[in-house]
Amino acid sequence: MMKKVLVSVVEDDPFFRESMYRLMRSLGYTVDVFSCAADLLGSPRLAETACLIADIHMPGMTGLELYRRLIDTGNAIPTILVTAFPNDADRARALNDGVLCYLRKPVDEDQLTRCVSAALISDGSPEEES
């Protein structure tokens, strides 16, 4: 029997957060959801997180800032960033920093599923929405 993998979602929009929760649960993952980056950083299960899905534009700390904080503190978690306001500069910065995927909202479920699968294998390659 395969151990359930923990996917953490950090999203300030309650509708999108619930949507991501339901999708990840339907795919068989254990899911923790957080409304802000600080809540994830304070989570006792942070070290168990196998994949992070985070919104880029959030109050307090952006998804990219959260990703950098995790790297700086030795918590390198394969990360997928999502945004309703995509731009080339953010995408280039995120992918250059090592973010696995940069996706536009509304997120294509198949593409997100591929990104999560890539995050859970060691040789995952970066992907962005074309």
N, C-alpha and C positions, 0 to 999 in steps of 0.2 A: 504494500500500500504506500502511495506517495504522500509525503508530508505536505500539508497545506502551506502554500507560499504566502507570505504577507506582502500585500501591496498597500502602500499608504497614499492617500489622496489629500492634497492641500488645495483647497478651493474656497474662496470667500462667497461665491454665489451658491445659495442653498439648493437651487434647482439642479445646477450642474453637478454639485457635490453628490447629491442623491442619485443622479443619473449614473455617475461614474461608480458609485458604490454598488448599485444594482447590476451594472454591466460586469464589473470585476467578480462579484459574487456568482453571477450566472456562468462565468467561465471557470468557477471552481476555486477561486482564490479567497484567502482570508483577507479582509479589508478593514483598515483603520481610516477614518476620515477626520480631517481637521479643518477648521475655518480660517486658520492663519498659520504662518510659518512658526511662530513662537510656540504654538501648541504642539506641533510635531517635534520641535527641538526639545521640549520638555517631556515627551512621551517616554514611558519606561520601556516601550517596545521599539524604540528608534533603531537599535542595533539589529533587530530581527527583520527590518524592512528590506525586502529583496528588490523592490522596484518602487520608485516614487513618481507619481503623476502630480504635477503642480502647475497652477495657473501662473502666468508671468506677472500680470498686473493685479497686485493685491495691496491693501493698505499695510503699512508697517514695513514689511520686507517682501520684495518681489520674489518670484520663483527663481530667477537667475541668482539673486543675492542668497537665497536659501541654498541653492546648489553649491555656490562658492563657499558658504559657511560650512556645509557638510564636508566638503573636500578639505578645507583648512583645519577642521577638527578631527580628521582621520576617519570620517564616516562616508566614504565614497559609495554612494548608492546609485545604481543605474537610474537615470532620470529622464522623464518625458515631460517637456514643457508644452503647455497649451495656451492659446491666446485668442481672444476675439479681435485683437488689433495687431495682426502680424506686420512686421517690417523687416526689410533686408538686414539692417544693422543688428537688430536683436537676434535674428536667426543666425547670422554669421558669428556673432559673439558667443552665442549659446553652443553652437556646434563646435566652434574652435576651442571652447573651454571643456568640451567632452560630454555635453548633453547628448543623449542617445537619439532623441527625436524632438522635433519642433513642429507642432501641429496646430492648425487653425480650427477654431470653434465655428460652427458645430463640428465636433470631431467625427470623422468617418470611423465607425466601429471596427471595420476590418483592418484599417490602417493602425488603429490603436492596439488592436489585438496582436498584430505583427510586431509592433514596437515592444509591447510587454513581453512577448515570446523572445525577442532578441535580447531584452534586458536580462532575461533569466538564463541565457547561455553565455558562456565566457567570450565567444567570438562574435558577439552581436556587432553589427555595423551600423553607423549612424544613418538615419533616414529622415528625410524631411518631406513635407507635402509639396508635390510639384504642381 
